């Protein structure tokens, strides 16, 4: 019989006041941002869970009632974003609310170390009970034969750290229940499968490279070193947990985005390397040169053919309770 | 290994340029026919007399050299199609020059054509290549807007002072464009209107951005010793320099977004080829890649017209105005003439052609100098290609 040896939760930062809902009410509900879904939130919860234990999972099970893909694996996206080894299995248990408790029960009766991740975006229709009583979040549990139960402290802190003031019409637009005027820009293309396959460690694992000869870091990974021109002397280096500083930034009113405007920044990483990327969970007025950032796994957009495009964005550090102090 | 250049071995003997703008009345083919006919006519030849063609287009009109040979109904002539982002037109010109210099052909033509407005989109649209979806969604104004706060902070200008500087550049280029019958925007715009315009990206307003447009321009090139068979007033090619950068600025935290390494490199190479030591006092005019107003500011320093950190003062002092010490973009530049990608490099050369021959009408510069510079840039700060070319009215000893 196994036990829970580590856990992590993810409550997105946005809160919608129930008084703004068609059905009214008191208090708030948690809302996944336009660039989040059950998969991306589950990645964030799982990152926290794995950071709290030295146990390496043998298998990942993803449970959700709102799978971004119904007939295509979501668990393997989580697996790739966590940069887990190929030998670790990744399975979906989707479509019913009890999938999560079922997954947890199986994990606890298993002799394997299991990472159970559960996430959901509960929206419903305007004025309905799901909209009012639902919420968006994810939780992850590392289950292993050796048991020492962790304390459940961070959930309350994440719940308390929400940002209110989300306009109801923006919430509806994020969920596809309201269609705003699109920009006069081309619809974004779906990522191509072969390119995604070749670049999986970068796109999902945020794995850069560092030159073994001169130490220069390259984002994305490069075969030829910028500084010493050494070829194929790179070591992989995952930077998902690296912190960085905004070197410069801009607010792009022209770029295509599910929720314009795009805030883009040039991020210089602690320990070297630079990346031009999008920012998230930030108002344009809250970013400055020198803002400290962490990386978060997000859904950039969904192409017209239904393919979700996931990648990493920078968000200000300190927005999450575990980063306080 | 060295860059030797081909100074005074090639001459421009004819040029043509269509009106730029939202040319919904013209196809890619129409624009190509019009610029090439005008260029051939100005050299006193027929298009059929041209031995080989270099066509620059960043992505219009389909594929292959047949995008030019078919509308011109060329009989079995070589057409090389080039692409080098916004420096595409200059790249067509550069390679055409080498073909003449090496003796492969007697008469060649460089043609730049771009048809951007048919898409109906705002701004520029990239070529759709399959990707892993990790490239940021940022647009051209956004990535060039990085120059504005970087320059401001490095040289101690506040936001208001910087807005005055970049607005002054837009004001100047609109003022010049108002005197150019082929420009996309032929209207002077007040400083107040420029300053108050809605923001596109960062602190860049609508008037800080160049015009997205349709257009075409072309040049006829021959060996320098043959030039006077075609015209009494040829331009001699003094320098051609091109650099494709490694993308350092987007990888290296040491890059501060106040310069283009690639431009500095090509400017120094071109000055060495042409024997120019003091560009601000030796050049009659300069046509530079003012895709956004802060770009023109930074270029004044990268091209050696202003000392580092002093470009903004020279802009405010009117150094680069039509009647200034070194007129920059007397035809209105990308800002006002418009920026049909593949045509822009040859459009810049067209203004040199008019100015150095005294044919620029209301905007004629008369400072007694005989050299002119074109500068073309493609990409973004930190990762770009750059071209610098110099042409002149007088022929020296070839090298």
Interface residues (C-beta under 8 A of the other chain):
Chain A: X183 X184 X185 X186 X188 X189 X190 X191 X192 X194 X195 X196 X198 X199 X202 X203 X218 X219 X220 X222 X226 X247 X248 X250 X251 X252 X253 X254 X255 X256 X257 X262 X264 X266 X268 X272 X273 X274 X275 X276 X277 X278 X289 X300 X309 X310 X311
Chain B: X119 X120 X121 X122 X123 X125 X128 X130 X131 X132 X133 X134 X136 X137 X138 X139 X141 X142 X143 X145 X146 X149 X150 X153 X199 X200 X201 X202 X246 X247 X248 X250 X251 X252 X253 X255 X257 X382
